[in-house]
Structure formats: C-alpha cells, structure tokens
C-alpha cells in the first residue's frame, strides 16, 4: 500500500536534546512538507521541499532543520534552539501540480520534559 | 501575506445540515481546500475548489466565490462520525504547492 509513514508515534525527550523525526513516502511524490500543530490550532508550515537536495523555510523554521537526500525521505530535526518543541508534528507529500491534494502521515507527538 | 478566518466551533444534531464558512485574504489565490481531522489523527482531504461554484462529493459539498474571497463546506445528513475539526486551506501561485491553513472549526454532532 502506498502512503506516508512517520515514526515514532509518541516521542519523549529531555529539554536541550536534539531529536529527529522520520518521514517516508512511497507515493513517488516530488514535494514534501513538515507542519507543526499545537492543541486547538491549525497547521503551521515548518519546512518544505519540492525536489531532492532542495528545501525552503516555511513560516516557523527557527529551531528546526531538514534534509532531502532521497525522494522518499524528509527527516525533521528539532534542535535545542526550538523554544517550545512540544507539539504534534505532521509530514505531508503531494504531486508536483499546483493545488493537488496533500497526503498526510499519521503524525508524531513530541513531548519535551 | 495570507490569512484565513473560520468559526472556531459549530454544533449540530444527527441528520441535520451544517455549513462551515471560510473567508480568506491572499495574493495570487489559486484554490481553496478542505480537510477533516479527527482528534489525534492526521488531516484527510475532503475537497478542492479552484473555480467559482459548488463541488459535490457524497454528503459533503464545497463552494467557492473568488470575487468574495469566500468559501464554505456543507455537510448533509450529519452522522456522529462527522464530529471532527475541519480546516480550510488556500494555495497560491508562486507558493510551490504550499498550503496555508485556517485555525479550524470544531464540529460537534449530537444525537
């Protein structure tokens, strides 16, 4: 089955530690996205990538980093510079045409203690 | 910049019809999408409008008026399982297929 996988579903880290969230897709989509969602809020874009080895900052990129070495993979690192990292993180992908549906992974709920 | 407004909460009873409105401000508007998200789950795509008018998909319909920068999601024959948050999102030219999401409308369906 084609889809997007994110692991782990729940993640706990101590304050000051970097943590990397995994996102893999087998939909052969060019574009991939990372969103952050806080309780009762909408989705805010962290980073996005239109093509391998290229990515751009979204609206709230500070304290985060990404890589796009393979078309299938778009990992997100939450660094110690992110002031309030506890949130629900969602990865998405879409075909390249404008306006296309975004397909979401199941999300990773990160809690920093 | 881009901004969207939608009501924070809507309540309805089973079998009823509910309309969730969305107004937007964006340069280079391309289209309006709607997503459903159940508590703890991922958003799932419901509909997309790039042209004015009504798009119908089963019990759900979505409407767009580009001249009014306004759209709505219409849910008919409400069921308990429709209790969820509903997000409108805009895509815009030059946005590399990015979506800007509204804050979401939480729909509670009661018996």
Interface residues (C-beta under 8 A of the other chain):
Chain A: X31 X33 X35 X40 X41 X42 X43 X44 X45 X48 X50 X56 X58 X90 X94 X96 X97 X98 X99 X100 X101 X102 X103 X104 X105 X106 X107
Chain B: X30 X31 X33 X41 X42 X43 X44 X45 X48 X50 X87 X91 X93 X95 X96 X97 X98 X99 X100 X101 X102 X103 X104 X106
